[in-house]
Amino acid sequence: MAKDSKLRVLVGTRKGTYIVEGDARRKQWKVGPRAHAGSDVYHVVADPRHPGDVYAAVNNTFWGPAIQRSRDWGKTWKEIATPLTPNAKARKAQVAAATESLPKWAINNLWHIEPGHPSESKTLYLGADPHLLFRTTDLGESWEGIESINHHPDKPKWSPGAGGACLHTILLDPRDARRLYVGMSAVGTFRSEDGGATWTPTNKGVETPFLPEKFPETGQCVHDVVADAADPDTFYRQDHGGMYVSHDRMDTWVRIGKPLGDDFGFTVGSPSATPGKAYFVRLDGEARVTGEGHFQVHEWTDKTRKWRKLLSPKAFVGHYGVQREGLATDHMDPPGIYVGTTTGQLFISPDAGKTWKLIPFDFPGIHSVEVANSPRA
C-alpha cells in the first residue's frame, strides 16, 4: 500500500466537520470529506497513535452531544459511546463501573477530545460542560468520570465563562503519562501529578480584571493553553486577562502581552519546529475581532521577549473573530500556521507566517482547527 502523504486540516464548524486535504508541500488544497451536517462540532482531532482515526465532538440541538469516530480520515463516521450512553458492545462490568462514576447532571456540550499518552494506546480524554472530565481506556467502548474534577469540593463556587462551563483544554506531559493539565472557563488551569487523582490550581500571576480580587487562586477565565513542543515545562496561555508564559509547569505565570496594547484573545499555538515561539491572534476585547481593520497574527519569541506582527494592514482587510481552538500549527519545518475564523475563513501560512493564503471556500463559522498526517500524526 502506498504511503499516505496528504496533509489534512480538520475543521469543526457550526454546521459540521470538514476535512481539508493538502499535498506534502502545502501548495495545493481541496475541501475533502464532510460530515455531521447541521451540528455544532466543537473539536475534531486525529489520533497520532492510530493513523486514519479521527474523533469529533458533535453537539446537536435536537439529538444532544455525541462522539463520532472515523477510521478512514473522515470518509465514513460512526457514533461511539459517550459518558452517558455506553456502547452496546461494552461488557456489563464496564457499563456498571462507568455508570457509578457518572455525574449527577446532564452533559450540555462536548468540548475537547485528547488522545492519550503514546504509551497508552487505547486511552482518550474528554472535556465537557459543565466542568466535566472523562477518560476511556478502551478507545470509547466505555468511559469513567474523573471524580476529582467532576465532584471537586470547590465546584459549587465555579462560574461559567461566556461560552459556558466548559472544560476545553487537556494537556499531557510527553515524559510522564500521569502528569495532566486542564483548563476550564471561568475557573483556570490545574495540574495533576497522579493521573487525575488529585489536582493543584496553577494560576499564580494571572489577573482577573473582572473580579474584585485581581489574583485569586482560581476564577480566571482561561481561553487556551499550549505547551512548547521542545520544552514540556514551558506553556503559553491566552486568558481573558491577557497573554502569559510559564517556565515551571504552570506554577507561575508572567504576562507578556502588554506591549500589544489590548492582549485579549482566544487561541494560541506553538510548533515543534520553532521552539520558544508562540503564535497568538490578538482581538479587540470589546468587539472580539481582530483590530486595525485586517486579519493579523502575532509571533512571540521567548528568548528575546519580543513580538512580531506577521501580516500587514494591506492583507485580508476586515474584522475577524477567532475561537479558542481556532489556531493550529503543523510539525513540519518551516512550520505551517492554520487559523479559522468565526465567519468561515481558513487562513494558511506554509512558512511560519512569511506568506499567507486564504482557502477559496466559505465554511460555516469555525470552532476548531487541527492538523493531521504531519510527522506527529
N, C-alpha and C positions, 0 to 999 in steps of 0.2 A: 504494500500500500504506500502511495506517495505521501511524503510528509506534508502536513497542512502548514503552509507558510503564511496564511492570512493573518492580518491583524484585525481585531474586532473591537469596536466601541459599543458597549452595552448601554442602552439609553432607556431609562424608566421615565415615563411621561404621565400626564393627566389622563391620557386616553390609550394606554397600553405600552407594550415593550417593543423596542426597535433594535435590531442588530445591524450596525453599520460596518461593512466589510471593506478593508483596505489591503493594498499589496504591501510587501515587506519593506518597500522604500517609502511608504506613506505618501505616495504621489497620487494614486487613483483610489477613489472611494465610491461605494454604492450602498444604498439602503437595501439590506437583505431581508431576512425573515422578520415578520411582525407577528405579535400575539397579544392576547388579553385586551382586545378592543373594548373601549368604554370604561376600563378600570383604571384607578389611580395606582400606578406602580412606583412605589417609593424607592425601591432599590433593586438593581439587577447586578449579579456578581458571578464570575466564573470561579470554579474550584480548581486551583492550580495543581492539586494532587490527583485529579481525575480529568484529564484533558477532554473537553467536549461537554462536561457537566456545567450547567448554568442554572442559577436559582433566582427567582423573582419573588419579591414581597408585594403581593397583589391585594389591593383593597377596593372593594366594590360596595356602593351604597346599598344595593339590594341583597347581595349574596354574602356580604361580610368579608373578613380578611382570609386569605388563603396563601399557602406557599406552593408555587409551581416550580417544577424541575424539568429541564431539557437535558437530554444526554447526547444531543447531536448539534450543538451550537445554535440552538434556538429554532430548528426546523420543526420539531414537534415538542409538545409540552404535556406534562401530566401533573395533576394535583397530588401532593403528598400530604402527610399528616401535619396539622398544626397542633399547638399545645392543647387545644380544647377538643380536637377531633382526631384521636389516634387512628392511624392507618389500620384498616381491617386485617392486614397481614400480621400485625404486631401480636406477639404472644400475650396471653391473658395476664401473666405476671407483669409484663411490661406495661400493659394498659393500666393495671391496678396501681402500679408504682407511679405512673405518670399522673393518674387521677388524684392520688393522695397529695401530690405537690402542686396541683393547680391553684391559681389564685382564686380568691372568693369574689372576684368581679370579672366582668367581661373584658375581652381584648377589643380595644377600639380600632387600632391600626397596627400593622406590622411595619417597622421602620428600617431595620438593618439586618442583613444576614452575613455572618462572618465565618468563612471556612476555618476549621481548627488548625492546630499546630501540625507541621509536616509529619511529626512522629505519631499523630493521632488521626489516621486516615479516614475515620468514619465520624469524626466529631464536627459539629456545626454549632454556632451560637446564633441566637435570635434576639433582637431587641424590639420591644413593642410598647405601646401606650395602653394603660397608664403605668409608666416606670417599671417595666417588666423585663426580665432577662431569663432566657431558657437555653438549654443545651440538649443536644441529641448525640448519642454515641453510636448510632446505627443509621446514619445518613437520613434521618427523618422518619424512620418507622415509628418511633415514639420520642417524646420529649419529657424532660424533667425541668421543673422550675427551680431556679437558683434562689433558695429561700432567703438568703442573707440580703438580697436586694428586694425580692418581691414582698417580703414581710419585714423589711428593715424597721427597727423601732422608731426611727425619725420620719418614716414615710408619711404619716398624717400631717406633718409640717411642710412637706414638699409641695411646691406650687408648679403648675404647668407653665410652659412658655406660650408664646402666641400661636405656635403650631401644635400645641397640645402637650400632654405629659409624656413626652417621647424619650425613650432610651435609644439614641441614634448613633452612638459611637461605641464600637467594640474593638479593642486592640490587643494583640497577643505579642509577648516578647519572643522573638525567634530563638532566643537562647534557653528559654525556660517555659515549658508549656503551662506551668502553674501560675505564672505571672500574667495577670489580666488587667486591663484598664477599661473603664466605661465612662461615657459622657451622657448626661441627662439634662434636659431643659425643664424648668429652670432650677436645677439643683447643683450642677457642677460635675467635676471629674472625681473618680475613685480608683484606687489601685488595690488589687488582691495579690498576695504572695502565696496563697494556698489553694489555688484552683477555684476560687469563688466562695470558700467557706466563710471568710471574713473580709472586710473592706475598710480602707482608710481614705478619708477625704483628702484630695490633693489639689487644693485651690488657693494655697498661700500666695499672696501677691496679686490676685486677680480682683479687680474692682467691680463692685455692683453699684453703678451710678443711679439705679432706680430704687435702691433701698436706703433706709436711714443709716444702717451700719454699712460702711463702704467696703470693708474687707472681712466679711464673715467667713466662718469655716465652710459653710455650704450656702446655697442660694444664688450662685452665679448662673447666668443664662449662657452656658457654653453652646456654641453653634457647631463647631467641628474641631477635631484634633487629629493630627497625623504624626507618626514617628519619622525621624530622619533614618532613611533606609541604611545608611552607613554607620549610624551611631544609635543603637536602640535605647540609649539613655537620654537622648535629645528629642524633644517634642515641640511642635509648632501648633499654636492654638488660636482659633478665631472665636472671640467672645462677643457678646453684646456690648461689653465694655472695652473692646479693643483687641489688638493683636499681641500675642505673647510668645515667648520661648522659655523652655525649661531644659536644663542640662543635667538634672539629677532625678530622673524618673518621676517627674511631676511633683517632687517635694516642694519646690519653689518655682515661681513664675516671674519673669521680668517683661514688662511691657515694652514693645519695640515699635509699635505703630504710630506713636505720636507725631513723628516727622511728616506723616502723610496728612495731617490735619484730622479729618474725620476718619478714624480707623475702624469703623463699623463694617461688618461683612458677615458672610455665612460660610465660606468654604476656604480650604487651604489644601495644597498638595506638596509633596517633596519626593522627587525622583531619585532613584539609586545612582544614576549616572552622574549626578551633580551633588555629591554630599555637601551638607552645610548650606544648602539653598532651599528656599520655600517660596511657593507662589500663592498669592492672595488676590482675590477680587474685591477691591475696596468699593464700598457703596456709601452713598449719602444716607445717613442714618434715618432721617425723617422720611425721605421719599423711598428709600431702599432700592435705588437704582444706581448704576454707575454714574459718576459725576463728570463734569466738564464737557458734557454733550457727546460722549463717544465711549465705545467699549474699551476697557483697559484692564491689564493685569499687572500687578506689581511683584517684582522679584526681590526677596530678602536674602542677602549674603551674610551668614552668621559670623564668619571670620572677620570681615571688615565692618560689620554692623551698618551696612549701607543698603539703601533702597534704589531700585531702578524701575522706571515705568517702561513697559515693553511695547506699548502702542502709542502712536502719535495721534493728535486730535483729528487728523485727516482720515484716519482709518475707522470704518464702521461707525458712522455718525448715528447717534441716537442714545436713548437711555435703556439700559438692560438690567433686568433683575437676575440674580443667581441664587439658587438654594444651597443648602448645606452639603449635599452630595454632588453638587454641580460641577466640580473640577476634578480631573483625574490626570495622572501622568503615566507614561509607559516606562519600560525598563530598558530601553534602547539607548544608544549613545551616538549623537546627542539625544536627549530625551524629548519625547513629544508631550505637549500640553493640550488638554481637551477640555473645553468649557461649554456647558449647555445652559441656556437661559430660560427664564420663565415665559418668554414669548416665542420659544421654539427654535432659536438659532443654535447651531452647533459649530463652534469655532475650533480650529485645529492648527497648532503650530508643530511642524515636524523637527524643529531645530532649536528647542529651548527658548522660544519666543522671538527669534530673529525675524521670521516671516510667519504670516498667518493667512489662513483661507477660511472661507465660510462654506460649509457643505450646502450645496444647492437643493435643499429640501426643507420645507416648512413643517417642523414637528409640532405636535401639541406641546403645551408648556412642559418643560423638562424638570423632573425632580432629581434625577441622579445620572451620573456618567461614571462608567468603569471601563477599563481596558483589559483585553484578554488576548492570549496567544502571543504575548511577548516572551522573552526568556523566562520570566517568572511563571507564566501560565501556559 
